[in-house]
Amino acid sequence: MIRAVSNQGLIMKKTYNLDHPKIKPARLVESAKHDVKKYLKRERNKALPSGFDYWEFDCKFGLTQESAAVVLVENMIESISQAESEGCTGFYIEILARSALKSERVRFSS
């Protein structure tokens, strides 16, 4: 499920169940990974609001919505793979896209 959020972008909240009677869990995991990659690509390709440099993603991952913990966007796919290897029957993903500014680099004189 994707919901609109004012001033920030869209938020993806979805619970994936891996215990379908006809579809193998490995196929469901690959589908979940594809959904995450597709969402990230779609959000990164959107036009940035004026005054912002890039899209930043706030991500949560857990077995349930209540137990979801903050993870880096780079580790989202690894978290899905880890849940599969542990034999979990499902997991929850939340991704919030928001525009951000890059901080200026501080250069030290030597």
MIPA-555495 format. One line per 5 residues: their letters; for each residue y, x, z of C-alpha. Coordinates in pm, 1 decimal, decimal comma. Layout:
# MIPA-555495
A = Y:X:Z ~ ...
END
This chain:
# MIPA-555495
MIRAV = 0,0:0,0:0,0 ~ 345,5:134,2:-89,1 ~ 652,8:1,8:87,1 ~ 1021,6:49,3:17,1 ~ 1228,3:238,3:271,9
SNQGL = 1606,1:228,1:263,0 ~ 1790,0:552,4:190,4 ~ 1476,1:763,8:172,6 ~ 1236,1:656,6:-97,6 ~ 896,6:496,2:-81,1
IMKKT = 633,5:521,9:185,6 ~ 261,5:521,0:110,8 ~ 42,4:378,8:387,1 ~ -323,4:334,5:309,7 ~ -657,7:319,4:487,0
YNLDH = -955,5:439,5:284,5 ~ -1308,0:318,2:368,8 ~ -1592,7:545,7:262,8 ~ -1881,4:306,1:325,8 ~ -1890,1:97,9:8,2
PKIKP = -2236,9:-43,5:-70,2 ~ -2235,9:55,2:-439,2 ~ -1996,4:351,1:-465,2 ~ -2092,8:691,7:-327,3 ~ -1861,8:841,6:-60,9
ARLVE = -1794,2:1151,8:-272,3 ~ -1654,4:928,9:-549,1 ~ -1433,3:741,9:-300,8 ~ -1301,9:1071,9:-162,4 ~ -1213,6:1195,0:-511,5
SAKHD = -1035,7:865,2:-574,7 ~ -831,6:908,2:-255,7 ~ -736,0:1264,7:-352,0 ~ -629,7:1141,0:-694,7 ~ -415,1:865,5:-538,7
VKKYL = -236,3:1120,6:-318,9 ~ -173,2:1360,8:-607,7 ~ -52,6:1075,8:-831,4 ~ 187,5:949,7:-562,5 ~ 329,5:1299,0:-500,4
KRERN = 378,3:1361,3:-872,9 ~ 547,0:1024,4:-924,2 ~ 786,4:1081,1:-634,7 ~ 869,5:1439,6:-737,3 ~ 959,7:1322,9:-1088,5
KALPS = 1214,1:1067,2:-964,7 ~ 1581,6:1147,8:-994,0 ~ 1732,2:1292,9:-677,9 ~ 2035,1:1128,5:-517,8 ~ 2353,0:1324,7:-571,5
GFDYW = 2401,1:1606,8:-323,5 ~ 2031,0:1669,6:-259,0 ~ 1811,3:1953,9:-383,2 ~ 1448,3:1843,3:-360,4 ~ 1199,9:1583,1:-237,8
EFDCK = 1042,4:1644,6:101,6 ~ 729,5:1465,0:220,6 ~ 652,2:1362,9:578,4 ~ 275,6:1312,3:603,1 ~ 34,9:1173,8:860,3
FGLTQ = -343,9:1181,5:848,8 ~ -606,3:1045,1:1086,7 ~ -920,8:842,0:1120,1 ~ -711,0:537,8:1219,2 ~ -343,8:448,6:1200,1
ESAAV = -306,6:489,7:1576,4 ~ -467,5:837,0:1580,5 ~ -280,4:971,4:1276,4 ~ -117,0:1309,5:1333,8 ~ 150,9:1490,0:1135,5
VLVEN = 17,0:1726,3:868,1 ~ 185,9:1936,6:602,6 ~ 180,1:1799,1:249,6 ~ 2,1:2119,9:142,5 ~ -285,1:2040,2:382,9
MIESI = -331,3:1673,7:290,5 ~ -611,6:1732,2:36,3 ~ -785,1:1972,5:276,6 ~ -769,6:1706,0:549,2 ~ -939,2:1455,3:319,3
SQAES = -1212,7:1706,9:235,6 ~ -1261,8:1785,4:603,5 ~ -1298,7:1415,1:686,7 ~ -1565,9:1387,8:417,1 ~ -1755,8:1692,2:543,6
EGCTG = -1752,9:1551,7:898,7 ~ -1914,5:1232,0:771,5 ~ -1627,4:998,2:861,3 ~ -1653,1:637,9:742,2 ~ -1282,5:615,7:663,2
FYIEI = -937,1:763,4:714,4 ~ -568,4:670,9:716,7 ~ -292,4:834,7:510,5 ~ 83,7:792,5:539,4 ~ 330,3:975,8:314,8
LARSA = 708,3:930,4:326,7 ~ 918,6:1076,3:44,1 ~ 1274,7:1166,5:136,9 ~ 1547,0:1368,2:-28,9 ~ 1650,7:1691,0:142,2
LKSER = 1880,6:1990,4:115,1 ~ 1764,2:2349,1:101,6 ~ 1921,6:2551,7:377,7 ~ 2121,0:2853,6:276,4 ~ 1938,7:3180,3:312,7
VRFSS = 2084,2:3415,7:567,4 ~ 2107,0:3766,2:432,5 ~ 2128,0:4049,5:673,7 ~ 2305,3:4363,6:571,9 ~ 2105,4:4677,5:627,5
END
